[in-house]
Amino acid sequence: MAITYLKKAAPRPEAENSDIRDLVSVMLANIEREGEEAVRRYAEQLDGWTGDIVLSDENRAAACARVSQELKDDIQFAHANIRRFAEAQKATMAECEIEVIPGLIAGQKQIPVSSAGCYVPGGRYSHIASALMTITTAKVAGVKHITAVSPTRPETGIPDAIIYAMDLCGADLILNLGGIQAIAAMAEGLFGAKPADILVGPGNSYVAEAKRMLFGEVGIDMFAGPTDSLVIADHTAEVETVAWDLVSQAEHGADSPVWLVTTCRNLAEGVMARAEGLISQLPEPNQSAARQAWADRAEVIHCDSRQEAAQVSDRYAPEHLQVQAEDLDWWLDRLSAYGSLFLGKETTVSFGDKTSGPNHVLPTSGAARYTGGLSVHKFTKTVTWQRSNAAASHELALRTARISRMEGMEGHARAAELRLS
């Protein structure tokens, strides 16, 4: 039994995280001090945007009207699937009540946060699907106020299709903002927004760092890095399908890892031989991003057994995990570390990224070892409550006082003993 790397990723260069942290820290401090004035200044300097920050109802309606009916139908299809899946998740979140001991009743409630800030990326690509994933899920969870933001294009603002998606999903306020300034505006509650209880949505390294720095003051969905994807395949998989599934994820960016773990040496060699040809078919800037990602971040790993393949996959804990192999139920039962799992050659990560329903905001950089992706649970607080009668209070007071004194916490003991009377 052996695990062999047929293609190994280049060592990651030392990240310039300190530079990013310094810049984000300065910008957040300036926005905290100067408020909307600083946000407007950064919007002009960084995005070339001098128009209104708040998208008016009139401009929202006009943008929606410019979207073709065919695209509207496609967006509505995806929205319906995402909403149905989120509603099914919400149905699993039960409240409960139990008599712990006679006279002591305790329970839990599910309470949605009051406000959410949803960031929709819009740099290299127009991420319509991110608007659907974040806003729809917050709405289903019961969030009362949702602010949505997305980077502007000079002169034109947010792309019409993104505005249509935001409107369809129920965004209460849309801001023509991207980057650090957008994150800060939602957190601070600027431009008429309600200060966000939680900030969600993917973004570049500056957006991710802004969310990280604000965590604690507000909640966030997760600490995010470059998107990543892993394909497990055996002798039944097709070279062309596997290669396209990897290349399609590499186009996210030059720093996006893609990994192939296979028990078939011929498949591995076929994919490595085919990848460059597929990349050359992509337009720019997709082609350059995918070529760099494949050269520097792609790995191809041959395993002698499916058990070894599963072990490798669990160690990587990929954001997206696709299985094109026999006995899919075995893989579903065995695999334990991934953001979202795609089973069978008829399924692709592209479906999950855009239309199929389960959320595409997922843990990256191995975080799938300990957390899942965005869901109604992220927008919901599971809180507990309790009450007791006199008999239960007497029992609790005696034992609480003794434990408190053993710990040296006399105040706790006395507060408990008051209940004895």
Secondary structure, 3 states (H helix, E strand, C coil): CCEEEEECCCCCCCCCHHHHHHHHHHHHHHHHHHCHHHHHHHHHHHHCCCCCCECCHHHHHHHHHHCCHHHHHHHHHHHHHHHHHHHHHHHCCCCEEEEEECCEEEEEEEEECCEEEEECCCCCCCCHHHHHHHHHHHHHHCCCEEEEECCCECCCECCHHHHHHHHHHCCCEEECCCHHHHHHHHHHCCCCCCCCCEEECCCCHHHHHHHHHHECCEEECCCCCCCCEEEEECCCCCHHHHHHHHHHHHCCCCCCCEEEEECCHHHHHHHHHHHHHHHCCCCCCHHHHHHHHHHHHCEEEEECCHHHHHHHHHHHCCCEEEEECCCHHHHHHHCCCCCEEEECCCCCHHHHHHCCCCCCCCCCCCHHHCCCCCCHHHHEEEEEEEEECHHHHHHHHHHHHHHHHHHCCHHHHHHHHHHHC
